[in-house]
Amino acid sequence: QQIQMGGTIFASETNEVISGASIVVKGTKNVTIAAKDGTFSIKVLPHQEIEISHAEFDPVTISTDSINSEPLKVYLKPSYELLQNAVVNTGYEKLNISKATGSFVKIDNNLFNRSTGMSVLSRLDGIASSVLFDHRQGADVPIQIRGISTLGFASTSPLIILDNFPYEGDINNINPNDVESVTVLKDAAAASIWGVRAGNGVIVITTKKGKFNQPMRFSFTTDVITTPKQNLFLQKNMSTSDYIDVEQFLFSKGYYNSSINNRRSFPPLSPVVEILLQQKRNEISEADASNQINTLRNLDIRNEFEKYLYRPAFTQQYGLNFSGGGKDYSYLLSAGYDKNVASLVGNKNDRLTLTLDNTFKPVSKLNIHFSLGYSINNAENNSPGSYNNITIVPTGVPLYPYLQFFDKYGNPTKIDYFYSGNFTDTAGGGKLLDWTYNPLNELKNVNRTSITDALILNAGMQYSISNSLSAEIKYQYQNNSTNAPSVYNVNSFEARNLINKFTQYDGTNISYVVPYGGILDATQMSLRSYALRGQLNFNKAFGNKNTISAIAGAEEREAKTQSSQYRTYGYDDKLNYTNVDYVNAYPTFDNVGGNAMITPANDFSSLLDRNTSFYANANYNYNNQFTISGSFRKDASNLFGVNANQKGVPLWSAGAAWNISNQQFYHLKALPYLKLRATYGYGGNVANSVPALTTLTYNPASWQPITNLPYAIISNYPNPNLQWEKVGALNLGLDFGTNNDRITGSIEYYKKHSTDVLGSLQLDPTLGTSLITSNSAEMTGHGIDIIINSVNLRKKTFKWETNFLLSSVHNKVTKYLFGTYTNGFTSDGRNITPLAGYDPYAI
């Protein structure tokens, strides 16, 4: 006989009513939603169970046999995750923090969405401990976890895992609105399960999934993000006046004489040097020179950049999500559209993403999962460059600080960019194309676009053999392609420079070797990869005090990357083009480049990576007090193939943890959670571009004017002892938490030692080469991580939290056999410069 069951739902901490909670009769399709006042009513049968759930609260299950005629009062606890109950995803398994020995940082969905932007990784900036974003590098921001463990021959970036597999494509293809959580694996115990690619740390991204027994939910989100125009004057640069003083000093010492007297390549001179030269030649008086130079002292090119090449950034994001599930299935369908107008004028992009995720239970012990994701990204990259990144070609010096983009009459300033104005002003008697440069002209005459689409497919199934043992198989396929044409029309500097350079002039008439017209550079890239994994999972409790969890498995991965690039001359908007002669050399105008050949700019490449791995990980916990863990992995690859014993490398880790707060002697009520842990183990780094076998590069016949035949060069010499880099890491950590996790945090100290690091090694030139890449370097690193989180106020509609992150890392090169000349060496610390005894980013 059916019973009418009803009541009101409250928040346990605030006693406020909860609207929108789902009430489901388990095992049926009988569902209702709590009203605005928190009340609900639903028909049930005896011996049934109902589950009451809400996105922001922990679910509650109530038996219908326990109800009476009085309306129910149901209290739900907030679903904030206690530190000791937090669950992290390593990409192979899910671990409870309280029983883990490794160093993890979990960014849940609430924390992740406090940041905004179109990039998944950029949202971690400032909220993920130990993760450094180096904004000195401009738009392409390098990311490091606990510093670096390699010297640049291998990647310094962390490994990115998306839904349990390495993500090979552009991370900007992933919509942040599809992300459920992010876990950062920092030490060896956490990351070594990923083997030779884990030496720089691992970032595990888990996307949203549908849930069983959940009514259909619909959500629509929209974000509008505006960023003010960049203030370039916040940069501490030398003043224009001081810059001019330096130029005057260098001129007086003859520093510019070689450029002034160069009648072969006619390098450009700065306006100040031109004025000083005119004064020296008595073409203008000292007073006139001083007046002209003093006028320049009051100018600052940053005003020009801010006015013409920078703007406020603007981003619009839209997200649509359907999800739900029943007893035996779950589903999720999402779509997202993002439009971004970048801070640099000329740059923008938009992205469309679609995601489908399904899980089925055809029988009670079998789960089948399938997901499909697609994204397409359209981008324009037409900015001529940011401040200090537009440089005078021969010297690499940034545009002079006193340059203006328009003269006093409003005409675009003609900047001597490749050659001196003394040469270009008279060259060809006015019959050549303009040979000067202006960044605003480039904005109008260059069109660089790219279209990137990405497809990712996941499939898998898991079967429960027994209550403690399950087997699973997972497969992932990725397909990424990019088409990036760049069109330089005839008015662009790229086209004008090449046309002029090869123009044939007899004193009266001109003829074009490079055809009059635009240039099309077309680049196409594709990436196809698959990964297959089989794994056994074991989790069993022995009595009341002993718990063992373990995994073991094998996986295979293949990734094939192909790219092609070609150049077309004489191109215009009517799709016309003209063939050119790539075989013969031609005299350049006024012999500025001697006899030269037209560079074809054609390139084709293909890279195939195959990897096979075997791994195991085990964790033993005694009475929630003591934990020991261990992992082992062996990777093999087609990268190394000379000495068979070096095709594979074994890596391992070991760890222990002591939950001090669970000991009988512990009675500190103000700090109910206290845990000490220690780990040591090895990860690795791999450099796909450094094979152990002799490698040839084939060049076209046009590069060999003597024989006009294709030829090959040795681009990589054999090195039978080449192997993966290894990173040993020690980590000591202390975790703590007060009542209800009002204050939580951790303090960690770590130490790393990288061996077999790839570096340059000098050889006897009689061997055929004087330089080779070998495992000849070593480096160390150490640092601390401090995390303190506090919940200052928690209400239904308002929450105030504080997050304090402090990370410090020190790296040092301890061995580097290539003799770098250090007398007078200077560096701004932006690039890796291996010097034994110094930080790799030596200043």
C-alpha angles and dihedrals in degrees: 000000000000120000126205105231121190146154147129130282121221138182108249096219101043104023088228118143118255119222126194097032116150119237112196129179101223116243093017140077091242105126137158137173127230114249126239091272091053095252125134140176129195138165116242141170128230117275093025129123129222125203120209114198141167131181092243098041140057113260122250127209120208128186115227088221090067097058128096135187093284118095112258124248108206120191119199124198119225111263095231107138118245110228093240092048097047116123121212130195118224094183090255102052144354117251133194108233092223090061098041128097099194132088114259136166115200120199106194124202095266094052093041092055093052086080122064136207142093096272126079094210096046089061089064091061108116097002103067116074117231093013111121122198109196103211092177089085095066124228096351097066114195116222126212134180112211093343124290132315099189138047101239105275086096121040118281092200124100121255112261117217120193117189095339099316135082110267110228100183136071109302088216087074089072118088111226089214088067093057119104099180144341126218123194115207107205112167135047096263090054100039108026091085084076091059124196094011096052101076093101095046130263133258112202115200118195118192127212120278135190119258132227119248093015123133115236110282126197125196135175122190132183131183130188113194124187126184122192120244110278115264103225092185090072086077112094101231134160109272119251091246092053090047090055091048089056091049091051091049093049091047090053089053094051095250093142097044095100091055093043092052096042106116094167106063099009097216116207121262125211119252091250092052089048090053092047090048091052089051092049090052090049091242089128132019125256089248092053090048092050092048092050093047093045089053089057091051090071094055128090122189090210088076089057093049093048092047100044111015104035132061139163111286118237130193130182121191128185126184132185122189135181119181141156144115149199135225094293105023145039132192142187130187121182138171130187138185125191130183120189130187106193126220091247112078109244097031124102140132142186130203136199120196132185126187133184122184128178136173124187136188106202089170130014096258099041128079120187119192131190131172135171128192131184132180136175123195125193116193139178118201104181101136110121088220145291127274112300091009098089104082137184102256106232097041104030089225115146117248109290112268093238097053119121125203093219131036124229090273093055096254120135110265115247106229120199096233109157104007137025117271088232086067103036095045092065103023113122095002091267095311095106125083118262106286098195131095137231122173092216090057089053090056089061099040106041125071116186114175137163135192117199124182125183133191123191125182127188126188131169148143135207126201124195106222091181139340090281104030131061136166127211140180125198133188132187130186124190128189120180128172133179130193112190117175120181118197120196107187123210092270094056119102091238091060097038093049095052094043091051094043092059098034111129111220125182095183093270112036134034132211129189124234091175101050120248105257143063133312127236119202111188123190125184126183134178135185125192121177140162134190129194124190135182118191142174119212123201125185122162139155118217108204118319099309112038126074128173125187123178142163132196131177153128133241140187127205134184128183126182120191122188130179138176132187131184139168128221123196128206091031122161140168090272089064093249119150139174130220117238135201109255094169107062129060119234132198112256122229111287086349092282089149102019114230107339141174125231107256110236093206089206118144136167126187140170130188126188121191123187123182134179123189140183120194145168134185130185135183128191123192127188118203092325086288109088129032131183124184139182138180137188131189136172121196127194127186143178086237093087119044112149106081109031093211089062097052089087132039127199117221128183145173138197131193145172134198134192120201096208093180091062093059119108092235092056113098105153101133094182090062107037094167122055125152134174121200140175132187140176130183150117135271128173148222128218131199110204092189095062110070124181094227129077108274127200128204116206118216127195126254090251089070091060109058095173098063101011088219131126113257141184134224130197104253096173127029122215119272111175092183096056114128144157122293115250127213119197114198135188118196129186119185142176120197124193141175137180127217112313087358092281086152121020135161151125140238118209138179121193138181128194134192119189118200133181087029114175115250142150117277126194117229137189104278090222087073088071098261135047097206135049137166112243143156090266106124138078135191140178136209139184137174150140134252122201123185124181120174125181134186104212098174133003121187133153094260101021135048129177118194134167125210121191118189126181123175129171126179133178122193128189134184106228099176132024120153099193108097106234116194105240103171104116092357114162131181137173091219095245098111134049111259110177110218118159110245095020139091108269088237091055117180 
